[in-house]
Amino acid sequence: MALRKWFALLVLLAALLGSCSAVASTADVKITPLGSHDGEFCARDRALILEDPNGLRLLYDAGRTVAGPDDPRLGDIDVVLISHVHGDHLGDSRIAAVNQGTCAEPITDISTTPNSNSVEIAVGKGARIVVGSEMASFLSRKVAGLGGDPQSVQLVRFGGSRTLEGVSITTVPAVHSNGLSGDFIEGDLGESLSAAGLSAYVGPPTGYIITFSNGLVVYLSGDTGVTAEQETVVANQYGAELAVINIGDTFTTGPKEAAYVIDELIQPQAVIASHANEAATSRGKLLPGTKTAAFAEATATPVYLPLSGQTLAFDADGLCTAGCSATP
């Protein structure tokens, strides 16, 4: 009889542990890259969907690899984040569909100027746009021109934050340029800027700190070099446990610089490589000799590849719980 009681107790404990595990999995943040080629990390890939456990879905830097608002991979989008207005992030053109061209040279020949891919997606999805600096006033006029609500573009200055449905969004400085191409500006002004090789000023570029409802803090670097705020704000003030960082070199931090930022300044639990400007994988496997491989070798922090269409899940501590395959 005693053995039966012990057996029943063990069954009950197993059931309770399984129930707790199931609850924990529903509290994870899901991150899905939207690149040009399924299952790969390719040259023009920037876009990520970040989904809060409460269902709020944020699209970060749609760029050129999202096939507009009708891209079947998008689903519902509640918030669009734009780090800066360069064409590869705001979206001066886009793919017609996935897997066209090569991973090194995807075909992104559908023009989205003067509106931008990001604005067209935001209006098509009825999503809010959250940005820093003078980008907000410019983008609100683009939204209104497409029949959307200009009030849906919301500003967050450095040092402030905005909370949307339990998710807090903060902007942080990025060391980069933020010139707006004349292609995005209608009329004579845009033509004159393009002819002169100049761009319009729309305020400084930004990165983001996202605090999700489960407590996970994620740093989205945008395009940046090494900044003091990566230590003082991202690490010390907010304690980011997951970072998404550019590693492309020349225009942003390179592999070694990005590794320094991750290991010495931010010290998160995990990092997702971004903006490598190369075909970093083949059949989903990291290619040796790439900048992405150099970054993975240079950092002691677990590095995860943003393979297009493959969802990663992270718990409140920044530990990967699903879709995990850290680079060696």
C-alpha positions in Angstrom: 0.0 0.0 0.0 2.8 2.4 0.9 4.5 1.7 -2.4 1.3 2.6 -4.2 1.1 5.9 -2.3 4.7 6.7 -3.2 4.1 5.8 -6.8 1.0 8.0 -6.9 3.0 10.9 -5.4 5.8 10.5 -8.0 3.2 10.6 -10.8 1.6 13.7 -9.3 5.0 15.4 -9.0 5.9 14.6 -12.6 2.6 16.0 -13.7 3.2 19.2 -11.7 6.7 19.6 -13.1 5.4 19.1 -16.6 2.7 21.7 -16.0 5.3 24.2 -14.7 7.5 23.5 -17.7 4.6 24.2 -20.1 3.8 27.5 -18.3 7.5 28.5 -18.5 7.6 28.0 -22.2 4.6 30.2 -22.8 6.5 33.0 -20.9 9.4 33.1 -23.4 10.1 35.9 -25.9 10.1 34.5 -29.5 12.4 36.0 -32.1 12.0 35.2 -35.8 14.4 36.5 -38.5 12.8 37.5 -41.8 15.7 37.2 -44.3 15.9 36.8 -48.1 16.4 33.1 -48.1 14.7 30.5 -46.0 16.9 28.9 -43.3 19.9 31.1 -44.1 21.7 34.2 -42.8 22.3 36.3 -45.9 23.9 39.5 -47.1 20.9 41.9 -46.8 19.2 40.4 -43.7 18.2 42.8 -41.0 14.6 42.2 -40.1 13.5 40.5 -36.9 10.0 39.9 -35.4 10.1 39.9 -31.6 7.0 38.5 -29.9 6.2 39.2 -26.3 4.6 36.4 -24.2 1.4 38.5 -24.2 1.2 38.4 -28.0 2.5 41.9 -28.8 4.6 41.6 -32.0 7.3 44.1 -33.0 9.0 44.3 -36.4 12.6 45.6 -36.2 14.3 47.2 -39.2 12.2 45.6 -42.0 14.8 46.8 -44.6 14.7 45.0 -48.0 14.0 41.4 -47.0 10.3 41.6 -46.1 8.0 41.4 -49.1 5.8 44.3 -48.0 2.7 44.2 -45.8 1.4 41.1 -47.7 4.5 39.0 -46.8 2.9 35.8 -45.5 5.6 35.4 -42.9 4.6 38.6 -41.1 1.3 37.8 -39.5 0.0 40.5 -37.1 2.4 43.3 -36.5 1.7 45.8 -33.7 4.8 47.9 -33.6 7.4 48.8 -36.2 10.9 49.8 -35.0 13.3 51.7 -37.3 16.8 52.3 -36.0 17.7 54.8 -38.8 16.7 55.8 -42.3 19.4 54.2 -44.5 17.8 52.3 -47.3 18.9 48.9 -46.0 17.0 49.5 -42.7 14.1 51.8 -43.6 13.6 49.9 -46.9 14.2 51.7 -50.2 13.4 48.5 -52.1 12.3 45.0 -51.2 12.1 41.4 -52.3 9.1 40.2 -54.3 9.3 36.8 -52.6 11.8 34.8 -50.6 14.6 32.7 -52.2 15.1 34.9 -55.3 18.7 35.5 -56.3 21.5 34.1 -54.2 22.2 34.5 -50.5 25.1 36.7 -51.3 23.1 38.8 -53.9 19.4 38.5 -53.2 17.0 40.2 -55.7 15.5 43.2 -54.0 14.3 45.1 -57.0 10.8 46.2 -56.0 11.1 49.9 -55.3 9.5 51.2 -52.1 10.5 54.9 -52.5 9.4 57.5 -51.6 7.3 55.8 -48.9 9.7 53.0 -47.7 9.0 49.4 -47.0 8.7 50.1 -43.2 6.0 52.7 -43.6 4.1 50.6 -46.1 4.2 47.7 -43.7 3.1 49.8 -40.8 0.2 51.3 -42.6 -0.8 47.9 -44.1 -0.8 46.3 -40.7 -2.3 49.2 -38.8 0.9 49.1 -36.6 2.4 51.9 -34.6 5.9 53.1 -35.4 8.2 53.9 -32.5 11.4 55.8 -33.2 13.8 58.4 -31.7 15.0 61.8 -32.9 13.5 63.8 -35.8 12.6 60.6 -37.6 9.2 60.7 -36.0 7.9 63.9 -37.7 9.2 62.8 -41.1 7.6 59.3 -40.8 4.3 60.6 -39.6 3.9 62.5 -42.8 4.7 59.4 -44.8 2.1 57.5 -42.8 -0.5 60.2 -43.4 0.3 60.3 -47.1 -0.7 56.6 -47.3 -3.9 57.2 -45.5 -2.7 56.1 -42.1 -3.0 57.8 -38.7 0.0 60.2 -38.3 -0.5 59.9 -34.5 0.5 56.2 -34.8 4.1 57.4 -35.1 5.4 57.8 -31.6 8.6 59.4 -30.4 10.9 58.2 -27.7 13.8 60.5 -26.9 17.1 59.2 -25.4 16.7 58.6 -21.7 12.9 58.2 -22.0 10.7 55.2 -22.6 7.3 54.3 -23.8 5.3 51.3 -22.6 2.9 49.6 -25.0 0.8 46.7 -23.7 3.3 45.7 -21.0 6.4 46.1 -23.2 8.8 49.0 -22.5 10.7 50.6 -25.4 13.7 52.8 -24.8 16.0 54.4 -27.4 19.8 54.7 -26.9 22.4 56.5 -28.9 24.1 54.8 -31.9 27.4 56.0 -33.4 26.5 56.0 -37.1 25.1 58.4 -39.7 21.4 58.9 -40.4 21.2 60.7 -43.7 17.9 60.4 -45.6 18.3 59.7 -49.3 16.7 62.1 -51.8 14.8 59.2 -53.2 12.5 59.3 -50.1 11.7 63.0 -50.7 9.2 64.0 -53.3 9.6 66.9 -55.7 12.5 69.2 -56.5 14.1 69.0 -53.1 14.6 65.2 -53.4 15.9 65.5 -56.9 18.3 68.3 -55.9 19.7 66.3 -53.0 20.3 63.3 -55.1 21.9 65.3 -57.9 24.3 66.9 -55.4 25.1 63.6 -53.6 23.7 65.0 -50.4 21.2 63.6 -47.9 18.7 65.2 -45.5 19.1 65.3 -41.7 16.5 63.5 -39.6 18.2 63.5 -36.3 20.7 61.0 -34.8 20.4 57.2 -35.3 19.3 55.0 -32.5 19.4 51.6 -30.9 16.7 50.2 -28.7 16.3 48.6 -25.3 13.2 46.5 -25.1 12.0 45.3 -21.7 9.4 42.5 -22.3 6.6 41.6 -20.0 8.4 38.5 -18.7 11.4 40.7 -17.6 13.7 39.9 -20.5 15.8 42.9 -21.6 17.0 43.0 -25.2 19.4 45.4 -26.7 18.9 46.1 -30.5 22.1 47.9 -31.6 20.9 49.3 -34.9 24.0 50.3 -36.9 26.7 51.5 -34.4 30.3 51.6 -33.4 31.4 51.2 -29.8 29.6 53.6 -27.5 29.9 54.5 -23.8 26.2 53.9 -23.4 26.6 50.2 -24.2 28.1 50.0 -20.7 26.5 52.8 -18.8 23.0 52.4 -20.1 22.6 49.0 -21.8 24.5 47.0 -19.2 24.5 49.0 -16.0 21.1 50.8 -16.1 19.0 48.1 -17.8 21.0 44.9 -17.5 20.4 43.6 -20.9 20.6 39.8 -21.1 20.2 39.4 -24.8 21.9 41.6 -27.5 21.4 41.8 -31.3 24.5 43.4 -32.6 25.8 44.5 -36.0 29.1 42.8 -37.1 29.5 44.0 -40.7 32.7 46.1 -40.3 33.6 49.3 -42.2 30.1 50.9 -41.7 29.6 49.5 -38.2 31.4 47.5 -35.6 33.4 44.6 -37.1 33.6 41.1 -35.6 36.4 41.9 -33.1 34.9 45.2 -32.1 31.4 43.7 -31.6 33.0 40.9 -29.5 34.6 43.5 -27.3 31.2 45.2 -26.9 29.5 41.9 -26.0 32.1 40.4 -23.7 33.5 43.5 -22.0 30.8 46.2 -22.0 27.3 44.5 -22.0 28.1 41.0 -20.9 24.7 39.5 -21.8 23.8 35.8 -21.6 23.4 35.5 -25.3 23.9 37.4 -28.6 22.3 37.3 -32.0 24.6 38.3 -34.9 23.2 40.8 -37.3 24.0 43.0 -40.3 27.0 40.9 -41.5 26.7 42.0 -45.2 27.7 38.5 -46.4 26.3 35.0 -47.1 27.2 33.8 -43.6 25.6 30.3 -44.0 25.0 27.5 -46.4 22.2 25.0 -45.7 21.9 26.7 -42.3 25.5 26.0 -41.3 28.0 28.7 -40.5 30.6 29.2 -43.3 34.2 29.3 -42.1 36.2 32.3 -43.1 33.2 34.7 -42.8 32.9 37.7 -40.6 30.2 35.9 -38.7 32.5 33.0 -38.0 35.2 35.5 -36.9 32.7 37.0 -34.5 31.7 33.7 -33.0 35.3 32.8 -32.5 36.2 36.1 -30.9 33.4 36.2 -28.2 33.0 33.9 -25.2 29.2 34.6 -25.2 26.9 32.1 -26.9 26.2 33.4 -30.5 23.0 32.5 -32.3 22.5 32.9 -36.0 19.4 34.7 -37.3 18.4 31.9 -39.8 15.4 33.2 -41.8 12.1 31.8 -40.7 13.5 29.8 -37.8 12.2 31.0 -34.4 14.4 31.3 -31.3 12.9 31.6 -27.8 14.5 33.2 -24.8 13.5 33.1 -21.1 13.6 36.1 -18.7 17.3 35.5 -18.1 18.3 35.6 -21.7 18.8 31.8 -22.0 17.7 30.2 -25.2 15.0 27.7 -24.7 13.9 26.7 -28.2 15.3 26.7 -31.7 18.8 26.9 -30.1 21.9 26.1 -32.0 24.8 28.2 -30.7 27.7 28.6 -33.0 30.9 26.7 -32.0 
